[in-house]
Amino acid sequence: MKKIIISLSIIAAVAVVGIGATIALFSDTETSAGNIFTAGSIDLKVDHTAQTYNGVDCKTCNVNVVSDTSNVVTAGSAGEGDPVNFPHPAQLVTFIHPAWTADVDGAVNDAKWVWATDPVVASDLTNNVAYTFEKTFTWMGPISGATLNMGVAADNGYEVYLNSLLVGADPSETNYNLAGQDSYSGVVISTKIVQGMNTLKFIVRNKALTGSGSTMNPAGLLYKLTINGNCGDEYFQNHCGLWQSTDLTNQTFFNFDDIKPGDYGTNVISLHVDSNDAYACLLTSNESDLDNTLAESEDDLGDTLAVGELSPFLKVFAWDDADNDGVYEGETQLLAPNTPIVDLELLSLSLTGGGPTLYVGLAWCAGTQSVSGTTISCDGSTMGDIAQTDSFAADLTAYAVQQRNNENFTCDSVVLPQ
């Protein structure tokens, strides 16, 4: 009997071990790690690609791009010294070698000798090194008819590119003096200009000199690029501005201080949303009508120098300017002609698709606006004298909200933060 009980205990123990082994052999674990829910967003950017005033085009008039600390050192080669983390600002060269007689901008003297460090670090004195300097600038409008000149000096050789296209190069060692400096002009530069942001890039090489110090083997870059657009209408060019897609800071679509009856203009404003489909609006807010001074003719009309009367005479018309040319050619109307500018919130837009962009053609008029076929007209006779010396100021806000779950959205329901 005792032997039987022991045998049963042994069998039970073996059974337990067997069961445990069976579970281990047939088990499996699958884990989906790092599950995350992240709220999406709407990122709205705005650009202003074209503008006219009484038939005159807005365009960039003058650009001066010079060597200074706003240039960025983006790369360096073997032998580079401190700092070695790119990009970083170019440094002004404090020791100007007597042999550096180059002069790229005459008496203006806004171009400065720059290098990656000041002074040249020891490792750059005894190694053949090259540093890349970059500077961006904006050009909006036609380049045809512009006057373009660029002077370049370097210690020692250099290559210069505009938007990754070679403008010129000089590998010689004496680019730093007046006789050795180089100049470029005309189509050599103009054919490489693009609308919007442009990048000017210099690769400058300094040759090694064994046993030298920073005053014996200095290195530097000196240049100036000048573009004169020869605009003609000085008033408008000083009162207009164009820009590429950006978050708005201090840009203005309208900036006029001498509006007269019958004045008119057009703008192309484009809205970009790179994430979700969105409804978008252009809204006026913080409107202010001021009477300023009281002209005699206003007094004759009973004006009491209280609230100004200009805004009721400013009318707008908008269309879907898909080809982004600022010319109404019968496209879909987004806002009826002769709409008061203070009612701009009636302009409701829909941006759909991957990276949606909508180009809005906007025409304004000081008076009564009408559209016949594809011709937009402005009759200033209805404006009269009551608005003389008056001014109207307002914020123009671009607003976007996701389309999902907003089927009944309208722009006139938007309440902007104060």
ABEGO torsion letter per residue (X at the ends): XAAAAAAAAAAAAAAAAAAAAAAAAABBBBBBBGBBBBBBBBBBBBBBABBBBGGBBBBBABBBBBBBAABBBABBBBGBBOBABOBBBBBBBABBBAABABBAAEAAGABBBBBABOBBBAAAAABBBBBBBBBBBBBBEBABGBBBBBBBBBOBBBBBBBGGBBABBBABAAAABAAABBBBBEAAAAAABBBEBBBBBBBBBBBBBBGBBAAABBBBBBBBBBBBAGAGBAAAAAABBBBBBBBBBABBABBBAABBBGBBBBBBBBBBBABBBBBBBBBBBGBBBBAEBBBAAAAAAGBAGBBBAAAAABBBBBBBBAAGAGBBAGBBBABBBGBBAAAAAABBBBBBEBGBBBBBBBBBBBEBBBBBEABBBBBAAAAEAAABGBBBBBBBBBBBBBABGAAABBAAABBBBX
